[in-house]
Amino acid sequence: MPIRDVQSEIIAALIARLEEVQHVEEGDVRTLLDADDAGLPDEFIVLQPGTVDEVAGQHPRMPNSLREQVVVSVVLVSKKRQYAAGLRATRLAIKVATAGMKCGLEGVSGVQSAGFQQETPVPPGEGRRWAAHVMPLQITYVQPLK
């Protein structure tokens, strides 16, 4: 029997929730924006999974499960010339879509907590047309090992 992949369930739940806000892609932002972007909308969201840490608590590591913490960067991107207002509106729509103690991930069994960390606006660089706003989402969950 395959082991349940909680992190994949979290990503799928985030995609489903954020698709209500804008088109969502999963992957590396740099790869997506370096690709031929003719098919990409002018504004969309990228979910970029990042670091994963095993959370050591007061109890020893259990043989059947472990606590992990993943940071998923929710990256709002825009190639519009006047990008700032659109990115702010999308940011607020994401906060509404992820309201609650577990940022809308209550339906994913094993999620213990979730919250956004410090956000970073990224204006387009010289000769570039994409602006971004990075919203790191830190999620703590229990990963079964059996």
C-alpha atoms as an extended CHARMM CRD file, in Angstrom:
* protein
*
       146  EXT
         1         1  MET       CA              0.0000000000        0.0000000000        0.0000000000  PROA      1               0.0000000000
         2         2  PRO       CA              1.4710000000        3.3960000000       -0.9560000000  PROA      2               0.0000000000
         3         3  ILE       CA              2.3050000000        5.9300000000        1.7210000000  PROA      3               0.0000000000
         4         4  ARG       CA              0.0090000000        8.9500000000        1.8420000000  PROA      4               0.0000000000
         5         5  ASP       CA              1.8160000000       12.0770000000        0.5360000000  PROA      5               0.0000000000
         6         6  VAL       CA              0.4580000000       14.8960000000        2.6830000000  PROA      6               0.0000000000
         7         7  GLN       CA              2.5360000000       17.5720000000        0.9530000000  PROA      7               0.0000000000
         8         8  SER       CA              0.9930000000       16.6800000000       -2.4290000000  PROA      8               0.0000000000
         9         9  GLU       CA             -2.4630000000       16.8350000000       -0.8660000000  PROA      9               0.0000000000
        10        10  ILE       CA             -1.6560000000       20.2910000000        0.5010000000  PROA      10              0.0000000000
        11        11  ILE       CA             -0.5190000000       21.5360000000       -2.9260000000  PROA      11              0.0000000000
        12        12  ALA       CA             -3.6410000000       20.0960000000       -4.5990000000  PROA      12              0.0000000000
        13        13  ALA       CA             -5.8820000000       21.7750000000       -2.0030000000  PROA      13              0.0000000000
        14        14  LEU       CA             -4.0830000000       25.1120000000       -2.4570000000  PROA      14              0.0000000000
        15        15  ILE       CA             -4.4170000000       24.8930000000       -6.2380000000  PROA      15              0.0000000000
        16        16  ALA       CA             -8.1390000000       24.1710000000       -5.9560000000  PROA      16              0.0000000000
        17        17  ARG       CA             -8.6610000000       27.0420000000       -3.5150000000  PROA      17              0.0000000000
        18        18  LEU       CA             -6.5470000000       29.5950000000       -5.4290000000  PROA      18              0.0000000000
        19        19  GLU       CA             -7.9850000000       28.6790000000       -8.8560000000  PROA      19              0.0000000000
        20        20  GLU       CA            -11.0510000000       30.6000000000       -7.6330000000  PROA      20              0.0000000000
        21        21  VAL       CA             -8.8360000000       33.7050000000       -7.5180000000  PROA      21              0.0000000000
        22        22  GLN       CA             -6.7180000000       33.3150000000      -10.6970000000  PROA      22              0.0000000000
        23        23  HSD       CA             -5.0800000000       30.7380000000      -12.9210000000  PROA      23              0.0000000000
        24        24  VAL       CA             -2.5480000000       28.6890000000      -10.8890000000  PROA      24              0.0000000000
        25        25  GLU       CA              0.6300000000       26.9080000000      -12.0330000000  PROA      25              0.0000000000
        26        26  GLU       CA              2.8670000000       24.7370000000       -9.8800000000  PROA      26              0.0000000000
        27        27  GLY       CA              6.6060000000       24.9270000000      -10.4960000000  PROA      27              0.0000000000
        28        28  ASP       CA              9.6280000000       27.1660000000      -10.4170000000  PROA      28              0.0000000000
        29        29  VAL       CA              8.7890000000       30.7930000000      -11.1710000000  PROA      29              0.0000000000
        30        30  ARG       CA             12.0500000000       31.3860000000      -13.0430000000  PROA      30              0.0000000000
        31        31  THR       CA             11.4400000000       28.4340000000      -15.3470000000  PROA      31              0.0000000000
        32        32  LEU       CA              7.8700000000       29.4740000000      -16.0850000000  PROA      32              0.0000000000
        33        33  LEU       CA              8.7880000000       33.0810000000      -16.8290000000  PROA      33              0.0000000000
        34        34  ASP       CA             11.8380000000       32.1540000000      -18.9020000000  PROA      34              0.0000000000
        35        35  ALA       CA              9.7290000000       29.8460000000      -21.0540000000  PROA      35              0.0000000000
        36        36  ASP       CA              7.9010000000       31.0050000000      -24.1520000000  PROA      36              0.0000000000
        37        37  ASP       CA              5.1540000000       32.8570000000      -22.3130000000  PROA      37              0.0000000000
        38        38  ALA       CA              2.7230000000       33.4090000000      -25.1910000000  PROA      38              0.0000000000
        39        39  GLY       CA              0.3140000000       30.9450000000      -23.5770000000  PROA      39              0.0000000000
        40        40  LEU       CA              0.5050000000       32.4370000000      -20.1050000000  PROA      40              0.0000000000
        41        41  PRO       CA             -2.1520000000       34.9030000000      -18.9560000000  PROA      41              0.0000000000
        42        42  ASP       CA             -1.1200000000       38.4680000000      -18.1200000000  PROA      42              0.0000000000
        43        43  GLU       CA             -1.6270000000       37.7150000000      -14.4230000000  PROA      43              0.0000000000
        44        44  PHE       CA             -1.4840000000       34.3760000000      -12.6380000000  PROA      44              0.0000000000
        45        45  ILE       CA             -0.3240000000       32.6030000000       -9.4790000000  PROA      45              0.0000000000
        46        46  VAL       CA              2.6050000000       30.1990000000       -9.1340000000  PROA      46              0.0000000000
        47        47  LEU       CA              2.8870000000       27.7340000000       -6.2650000000  PROA      47              0.0000000000
        48        48  GLN       CA              6.5470000000       27.0040000000       -5.7190000000  PROA      48              0.0000000000
        49        49  PRO       CA              7.2560000000       24.4070000000       -3.0150000000  PROA      49              0.0000000000
        50        50  GLY       CA             10.3490000000       25.2740000000       -1.0330000000  PROA      50              0.0000000000
        51        51  THR       CA             12.1650000000       24.0950000000        2.0420000000  PROA      51              0.0000000000
        52        52  VAL       CA             10.9000000000       21.2010000000        4.1300000000  PROA      52              0.0000000000
        53        53  ASP       CA             12.0500000000       20.7620000000        7.7190000000  PROA      53              0.0000000000
        54        54  GLU       CA             11.3650000000       17.9710000000       10.1370000000  PROA      54              0.0000000000
        55        55  VAL       CA              9.9350000000       19.5860000000       13.2570000000  PROA      55              0.0000000000
        56        56  ALA       CA             11.4610000000       18.3010000000       16.4560000000  PROA      56              0.0000000000
        57        57  GLY       CA              9.0170000000       18.6450000000       19.2870000000  PROA      57              0.0000000000
        58        58  GLN       CA              9.0480000000       17.7020000000       22.9390000000  PROA      58              0.0000000000
        59        59  HSD       CA              8.4150000000       14.0920000000       21.9900000000  PROA      59              0.0000000000
        60        60  PRO       CA             10.8830000000       11.7840000000       20.2110000000  PROA      60              0.0000000000
        61        61  ARG       CA             10.3570000000       11.0140000000       16.5410000000  PROA      61              0.0000000000
        62        62  MET       CA              7.5520000000        8.4860000000       16.1790000000  PROA      62              0.0000000000
        63        63  PRO       CA              8.0110000000        5.2740000000       14.1530000000  PROA      63              0.0000000000
        64        64  ASN       CA              4.7130000000        5.7150000000       12.2520000000  PROA      64              0.0000000000
        65        65  SER       CA              4.7560000000        9.4620000000       11.5180000000  PROA      65              0.0000000000
        66        66  LEU       CA              6.7300000000       12.6710000000       11.7310000000  PROA      66              0.0000000000
        67        67  ARG       CA              5.9620000000       16.3680000000       11.8710000000  PROA      67              0.0000000000
        68        68  GLU       CA              7.1740000000       18.4000000000        8.9140000000  PROA      68              0.0000000000
        69        69  GLN       CA              7.0480000000       22.0390000000        7.9880000000  PROA      69              0.0000000000
        70        70  VAL       CA              7.0110000000       23.1530000000        4.3610000000  PROA      70              0.0000000000
        71        71  VAL       CA              7.2000000000       26.6570000000        2.9650000000  PROA      71              0.0000000000
        72        72  VAL       CA              5.2440000000       27.0920000000       -0.2530000000  PROA      72              0.0000000000
        73        73  SER       CA              5.8650000000       30.3640000000       -2.0410000000  PROA      73              0.0000000000
        74        74  VAL       CA              2.6080000000       31.7160000000       -3.4010000000  PROA      74              0.0000000000
        75        75  VAL       CA              3.9120000000       33.9880000000       -6.1560000000  PROA      75              0.0000000000
        76        76  LEU       CA              1.6040000000       36.4720000000       -7.8280000000  PROA      76              0.0000000000
        77        77  VAL       CA              2.9500000000       37.4770000000      -11.2350000000  PROA      77              0.0000000000
        78        78  SER       CA              1.8880000000       40.1440000000      -13.6890000000  PROA      78              0.0000000000
        79        79  LYS       CA              3.2100000000       41.3830000000      -17.0000000000  PROA      79              0.0000000000
        80        80  LYS       CA              0.8690000000       44.3630000000      -17.1070000000  PROA      80              0.0000000000
        81        81  ARG       CA              2.5110000000       47.7690000000      -17.3380000000  PROA      81              0.0000000000
        82        82  GLN       CA              0.4360000000       49.0410000000      -14.4010000000  PROA      82              0.0000000000
        83        83  TYR       CA              0.9170000000       45.9260000000      -12.2510000000  PROA      83              0.0000000000
        84        84  ALA       CA              0.7940000000       47.2650000000       -8.6680000000  PROA      84              0.0000000000
        85        85  ALA       CA             -2.9840000000       47.5850000000       -8.2140000000  PROA      85              0.0000000000
        86        86  GLY       CA             -3.6090000000       44.1610000000       -9.7450000000  PROA      86              0.0000000000
        87        87  LEU       CA             -1.0410000000       42.4790000000       -7.5060000000  PROA      87              0.0000000000
        88        88  ARG       CA             -2.5400000000       44.1560000000       -4.4290000000  PROA      88              0.0000000000
        89        89  ALA       CA             -6.0390000000       43.0300000000       -5.4080000000  PROA      89              0.0000000000
        90        90  THR       CA             -4.8420000000       39.4600000000       -6.0040000000  PROA      90              0.0000000000
        91        91  ARG       CA             -2.9750000000       39.4750000000       -2.6810000000  PROA      91              0.0000000000
        92        92  LEU       CA             -6.1500000000       40.4670000000       -0.8580000000  PROA      92              0.0000000000
        93        93  ALA       CA             -8.2120000000       37.8600000000       -2.7560000000  PROA      93              0.0000000000
        94        94  ILE       CA             -5.6930000000       35.1960000000       -1.6730000000  PROA      94              0.0000000000
        95        95  LYS       CA             -5.9810000000       36.3010000000        1.9560000000  PROA      95              0.0000000000
        96        96  VAL       CA             -9.7780000000       35.9580000000        1.6760000000  PROA      96              0.0000000000
        97        97  ALA       CA             -9.4950000000       32.5190000000        0.0080000000  PROA      97              0.0000000000
        98        98  THR       CA             -7.0920000000       31.2980000000        2.7110000000  PROA      98              0.0000000000
        99        99  ALA       CA             -8.9180000000       32.7130000000        5.7150000000  PROA      99              0.0000000000
       100       100  GLY       CA             -8.9730000000       30.6810000000        8.8970000000  PROA      100             0.0000000000
       101       101  MET       CA             -6.5770000000       29.1290000000       11.3760000000  PROA      101             0.0000000000
       102       102  LYS       CA             -5.1750000000       26.6790000000        8.8050000000  PROA      102             0.0000000000
       103       103  CYS       CA             -5.3330000000       29.0020000000        5.7760000000  PROA      103             0.0000000000
       104       104  GLY       CA             -8.1830000000       27.0770000000        4.1880000000  PROA      104             0.0000000000
       105       105  LEU       CA             -6.4230000000       23.7110000000        4.5170000000  PROA      105             0.0000000000
       106       106  GLU       CA             -8.7660000000       22.3350000000        7.1800000000  PROA      106             0.0000000000
       107       107  GLY       CA             -9.8680000000       19.6150000000        4.7450000000  PROA      107             0.0000000000
       108       108  VAL       CA             -6.3580000000       18.1340000000        4.4930000000  PROA      108             0.0000000000
       109       109  SER       CA             -5.9590000000       15.5590000000        7.2280000000  PROA      109             0.0000000000
       110       110  GLY       CA             -2.7310000000       16.0890000000        9.1620000000  PROA      110             0.0000000000
       111       111  VAL       CA             -2.3820000000       19.8570000000        8.6910000000  PROA      111             0.0000000000
       112       112  GLN       CA             -1.7320000000       21.3320000000       12.1300000000  PROA      112             0.0000000000
       113       113  SER       CA             -1.0940000000       24.9930000000       11.3680000000  PROA      113             0.0000000000
       114       114  ALA       CA             -0.5000000000       27.3700000000        8.5000000000  PROA      114             0.0000000000
       115       115  GLY       CA              0.3490000000       31.0230000000        8.1550000000  PROA      115             0.0000000000
       116       116  PHE       CA              1.9230000000       33.5220000000        5.8240000000  PROA      116             0.0000000000
       117       117  GLN       CA              5.4070000000       34.8400000000        6.4980000000  PROA      117             0.0000000000
       118       118  GLN       CA              6.9070000000       38.1870000000        5.4850000000  PROA      118             0.0000000000
       119       119  GLU       CA              5.9610000000       39.0580000000        1.9060000000  PROA      119             0.0000000000
       120       120  THR       CA              8.2630000000       40.4620000000       -0.7650000000  PROA      120             0.0000000000
       121       121  PRO       CA              7.2900000000       42.6490000000       -3.7360000000  PROA      121             0.0000000000
       122       122  VAL       CA              9.5010000000       42.1300000000       -6.8010000000  PROA      122             0.0000000000
       123       123  PRO       CA              9.2780000000       44.8430000000       -9.4740000000  PROA      123             0.0000000000
       124       124  PRO       CA             10.3050000000       43.8700000000      -12.9970000000  PROA      124             0.0000000000
       125       125  GLY       CA             14.0450000000       44.0580000000      -13.5460000000  PROA      125             0.0000000000
       126       126  GLU       CA             15.5920000000       46.1230000000      -16.2980000000  PROA      126             0.0000000000
       127       127  GLY       CA             14.5500000000       44.6880000000      -19.6480000000  PROA      127             0.0000000000
       128       128  ARG       CA             12.0170000000       42.3710000000      -17.9830000000  PROA      128             0.0000000000
       129       129  ARG       CA              8.2720000000       42.6080000000      -18.1040000000  PROA      129             0.0000000000
       130       130  TRP       CA              7.1870000000       40.3950000000      -15.1970000000  PROA      130             0.0000000000
       131       131  ALA       CA              6.4900000000       41.8600000000      -11.7430000000  PROA      131             0.0000000000
       132       132  ALA       CA              5.8130000000       39.5980000000       -8.7880000000  PROA      132             0.0000000000
       133       133  HSD       CA              4.7030000000       39.5240000000       -5.1920000000  PROA      133             0.0000000000
       134       134  VAL       CA              5.9690000000       36.5860000000       -3.1020000000  PROA      134             0.0000000000
       135       135  MET       CA              3.8110000000       35.3180000000       -0.2350000000  PROA      135             0.0000000000
       136       136  PRO       CA              5.6070000000       32.5050000000        1.6470000000  PROA      136             0.0000000000
       137       137  LEU       CA              3.0810000000       30.1700000000        3.2810000000  PROA      137             0.0000000000
       138       138  GLN       CA              4.4530000000       28.0210000000        6.1050000000  PROA      138             0.0000000000
       139       139  ILE       CA              2.4910000000       24.8290000000        6.7940000000  PROA      139             0.0000000000
       140       140  THR       CA              3.0800000000       22.3310000000        9.5920000000  PROA      140             0.0000000000
       141       141  TYR       CA              1.6300000000       18.8460000000        9.1440000000  PROA      141             0.0000000000
       142       142  VAL       CA              1.9630000000       15.2300000000       10.2390000000  PROA      142             0.0000000000
       143       143  GLN       CA              3.3670000000       12.9220000000        7.5580000000  PROA      143             0.0000000000
       144       144  PRO       CA              2.4610000000        9.2390000000        8.0230000000  PROA      144             0.0000000000
       145       145  LEU       CA              5.3600000000        6.8490000000        7.4250000000  PROA      145             0.0000000000
       146       146  LYS       CA              3.2430000000        3.7340000000        7.0530000000  PROA      146             0.0000000000
